[in-house]
Amino acid sequence: MTTPSPAGRDKRPDQTPDLYRYVLDHNPPLDAVQRDLVELTHARFPDSASMQSAQEQGPLLAFLVRLAGARHVVEVGTFTGFSSLSMAQALPPDGTLVALDVSEEWTAYAREAWEKAGVADRVELRLGPALNSLQEMPAEPHIDLAYLDADKKGYVAYWEELVPRMRPGGLIVVDNVLFHGRVVDPAATGGAAAIRAFNDHVVADARMDSVLLTVADGLTVARRR
């Protein structure tokens, strides 16, 4: 593997609080429902709030939904609904988002946010093991965009269920692919080891074109060939 040159490393500035605020200020702003959901998640689930997609990822996901012309979106891992809300708002009125999660408690806040934003009719929540839910979906290619942000040890299995169901040109977006920087450790265990294996799996998958980006905790964007 080629080591990045010092000049290449110099292109990546340190993510200071001021720089992060600058980024947010120059992205599409969150609306009132999104802002309230972010704040409510941190207030109600302080120990789990880090599972919520980063604020800059909401506008990015919405952008990708529009860029792909998506009408059918699948989300694996919904939590309190920030990412699904952002994507559902970007869907056309006849679009659908299937949200997969295991928690009634967390997704109760998602349901409330979807209602407040007027997109509840575009979202179908399926509670239960996500792998089972994916396997129950039609086997033919029909998904325009999928967002994967769930248990890291399940990523490869989720990927293998999603890829055959993606239409040509469809996008899979995957969160936490840097796992707090721990993916660089060859001796990593647990979730970090699972993400290392997943990233290698994605790079070797000839069915997809993919890029790994340093957005938030790492974001892979992959396109079905």
C-alpha positions as CSV (number, residue, x, y, z in Angstrom):
1,M,0.0,0.0,0.0
2,T,1.3,3.4,-0.9
3,T,2.0,5.8,2.0
4,P,0.5,9.2,1.5
5,S,3.0,11.9,0.9
6,P,3.5,14.7,3.5
7,A,2.0,17.1,1.0
8,G,-1.1,14.9,0.8
9,R,-1.5,14.8,4.5
10,D,-1.2,18.6,4.7
11,K,-4.4,18.9,2.7
12,R,-6.4,17.6,5.6
13,P,-6.9,20.4,8.2
14,D,-7.4,19.6,11.9
15,Q,-11.1,19.4,12.7
16,T,-11.3,22.2,15.2
17,P,-14.7,23.3,16.7
18,D,-14.5,26.5,14.7
19,L,-13.9,24.6,11.5
20,Y,-16.7,22.2,12.2
21,R,-19.1,25.1,12.8
22,Y,-17.9,26.7,9.6
23,V,-18.8,23.4,7.7
24,L,-22.2,23.3,9.3
25,D,-22.8,27.0,8.5
26,H,-22.0,26.3,4.8
27,N,-24.2,23.3,4.4
28,P,-28.0,23.3,4.0
29,P,-29.3,24.1,7.5
30,L,-31.3,21.7,9.5
31,D,-35.0,22.5,9.8
32,A,-36.8,22.8,13.1
33,V,-37.9,19.2,13.2
34,Q,-34.3,18.0,12.5
35,R,-32.8,20.3,15.1
36,D,-35.3,19.3,17.7
37,L,-34.7,15.7,17.1
38,V,-30.9,16.1,17.4
39,E,-31.3,17.9,20.7
40,L,-33.9,15.5,22.0
41,T,-31.8,12.5,21.2
42,H,-28.8,14.0,23.2
43,A,-31.1,14.9,26.1
44,R,-33.0,11.5,26.3
45,F,-30.2,9.2,25.4
46,P,-26.9,10.8,26.5
47,D,-25.1,7.5,26.6
48,S,-26.2,6.4,23.1
49,A,-26.5,9.8,21.3
50,S,-23.2,9.0,19.4
51,M,-25.2,6.5,17.4
52,Q,-27.0,9.3,15.7
53,S,-25.6,10.3,12.3
54,A,-23.5,13.5,12.4
55,Q,-25.3,16.7,11.7
56,E,-23.5,17.2,8.3
57,Q,-24.6,13.8,7.2
58,G,-28.3,14.7,7.1
59,P,-27.9,17.2,4.3
60,L,-25.4,14.8,2.6
61,L,-27.9,11.9,2.6
62,A,-30.7,14.2,1.3
63,F,-28.3,15.3,-1.5
64,L,-27.5,11.7,-2.4
65,V,-31.2,10.8,-2.5
66,R,-31.9,13.6,-4.9
67,L,-28.7,12.9,-6.9
68,A,-29.6,9.3,-7.4
69,G,-33.2,10.2,-8.2
70,A,-34.2,7.7,-5.5
71,R,-37.7,6.5,-5.0
72,H,-37.1,3.4,-2.9
73,V,-34.7,3.7,0.0
74,V,-33.7,1.2,2.7
75,E,-32.2,2.2,6.0
76,V,-30.5,-0.4,8.2
77,G,-30.3,1.0,11.7
78,T,-32.7,3.9,12.4
79,F,-32.1,4.8,16.1
80,T,-34.2,8.0,16.8
81,G,-34.6,8.8,13.1
82,F,-32.4,11.7,12.1
83,S,-31.0,10.0,9.0
84,S,-34.3,8.5,7.9
85,L,-36.0,11.9,8.4
86,S,-33.4,13.6,6.3
87,M,-33.7,11.1,3.5
88,A,-37.5,10.9,3.6
89,Q,-37.7,14.7,3.2
90,A,-35.7,14.4,0.0
91,L,-37.9,11.7,-1.5
92,P,-40.6,12.6,-4.0
93,P,-44.1,12.3,-2.6
94,D,-44.6,8.8,-4.0
95,G,-41.2,7.6,-2.7
96,T,-40.8,5.1,0.1
97,L,-38.2,4.5,2.8
98,V,-38.1,1.2,4.6
99,A,-36.5,1.7,8.0
100,L,-35.1,-1.3,9.8
101,D,-34.4,-1.3,13.6
102,V,-34.9,-3.5,16.7
103,S,-35.9,-0.9,19.2
104,E,-39.5,0.3,19.8
105,E,-38.2,2.9,22.3
106,W,-35.7,4.6,20.0
107,T,-37.9,4.5,16.9
108,A,-40.9,6.0,18.8
109,Y,-39.0,9.3,18.6
110,A,-38.4,8.7,14.9
111,R,-42.1,8.1,14.3
112,E,-42.9,11.4,16.1
113,A,-40.4,13.3,14.0
114,W,-41.7,11.8,10.7
115,E,-45.2,12.9,11.6
116,K,-44.1,16.4,12.5
117,A,-42.2,16.8,9.3
118,G,-45.1,15.5,7.2
119,V,-43.3,12.5,5.8
120,A,-44.7,9.6,7.8
121,D,-46.6,8.4,4.7
122,R,-43.2,7.9,3.0
123,V,-41.7,5.7,5.8
124,E,-42.4,2.1,6.6
125,L,-40.8,1.0,9.9
126,R,-40.1,-2.7,10.3
127,L,-39.0,-3.8,13.8
128,G,-37.0,-6.9,14.2
129,P,-33.6,-8.3,13.1
130,A,-32.5,-6.4,10.1
131,L,-31.0,-9.4,8.4
132,N,-34.4,-11.2,8.4
133,S,-36.1,-8.1,7.1
134,L,-33.7,-7.8,4.3
135,Q,-34.0,-11.4,3.4
136,E,-37.8,-11.0,3.2
137,M,-37.5,-8.3,0.6
138,P,-37.9,-9.0,-3.1
139,A,-34.7,-10.6,-4.5
140,E,-34.6,-8.7,-7.7
141,P,-32.9,-5.3,-8.0
142,H,-35.3,-2.6,-6.8
143,I,-33.5,-0.4,-4.2
144,D,-32.2,3.0,-5.3
145,L,-30.3,3.9,-2.2
146,A,-29.5,2.1,1.0
147,Y,-28.0,3.6,4.2
148,L,-26.2,1.2,6.5
149,D,-25.6,2.3,10.1
150,A,-26.3,-0.6,12.4
151,D,-24.3,-3.2,14.4
152,K,-20.9,-3.4,12.9
153,K,-20.4,-7.1,13.2
154,G,-23.4,-7.5,10.8
155,Y,-22.1,-5.2,8.1
156,V,-20.8,-7.9,5.7
157,A,-24.1,-9.9,6.0
158,Y,-26.2,-6.7,5.4
159,W,-24.0,-5.8,2.5
160,E,-24.5,-9.2,0.9
161,E,-28.2,-8.9,1.2
162,L,-28.3,-5.4,-0.2
163,V,-26.0,-5.6,-3.2
164,P,-28.1,-8.0,-5.3
165,R,-31.2,-5.9,-4.5
166,M,-29.6,-2.6,-5.7
167,R,-30.6,-1.4,-9.1
168,P,-27.8,-0.6,-11.5
169,G,-26.5,2.8,-10.5
170,G,-28.0,2.5,-7.0
171,L,-26.0,3.7,-4.0
172,I,-25.1,2.1,-0.7
173,V,-23.9,4.5,1.9
174,V,-22.2,3.1,5.0
175,D,-21.4,4.9,8.2
176,N,-18.6,4.5,10.8
177,V,-16.2,2.9,8.4
178,L,-13.2,4.4,10.3
179,F,-14.5,3.3,13.7
180,H,-13.0,6.2,15.7
181,G,-9.7,5.7,14.0
182,R,-9.3,2.2,15.3
183,V,-9.5,0.5,11.9
184,V,-5.7,1.1,11.4
185,D,-4.9,-1.3,14.2
186,P,-4.1,-4.8,12.9
187,A,-4.8,-6.1,16.4
188,A,-8.2,-4.5,16.6
189,T,-11.0,-6.5,18.2
190,G,-14.8,-6.3,18.4
191,G,-16.4,-3.6,16.2
192,A,-13.2,-2.2,14.9
193,A,-12.1,-5.7,13.7
194,A,-15.5,-6.1,12.0
195,I,-15.2,-2.8,10.2
196,R,-11.6,-3.7,9.1
197,A,-13.0,-6.9,7.6
198,F,-16.0,-5.1,6.1
199,N,-13.8,-2.4,4.4
200,D,-11.6,-5.1,2.9
201,H,-14.8,-6.9,1.7
202,V,-16.1,-3.8,0.0
203,V,-12.8,-3.0,-1.8
204,A,-12.7,-6.5,-3.2
205,D,-16.3,-6.5,-4.4
206,A,-16.3,-6.4,-8.2
207,R,-20.0,-5.7,-8.3
208,M,-19.6,-2.2,-6.8
209,D,-17.6,1.0,-7.3
210,S,-16.8,2.5,-3.9
211,V,-15.0,5.4,-2.2
212,L,-14.2,5.7,1.5
213,L,-14.5,9.3,2.7
214,T,-13.3,11.0,5.9
215,V,-16.8,12.4,6.6
216,A,-17.7,12.2,10.3
217,D,-16.5,8.7,11.5
218,G,-15.9,7.6,7.9
219,L,-18.4,7.2,5.2
220,T,-18.3,4.8,2.3
221,V,-20.3,5.6,-0.8
222,A,-20.6,2.7,-3.2
223,R,-22.4,2.4,-6.6
224,R,-23.9,-0.7,-8.1
225,R,-22.2,-1.4,-11.5
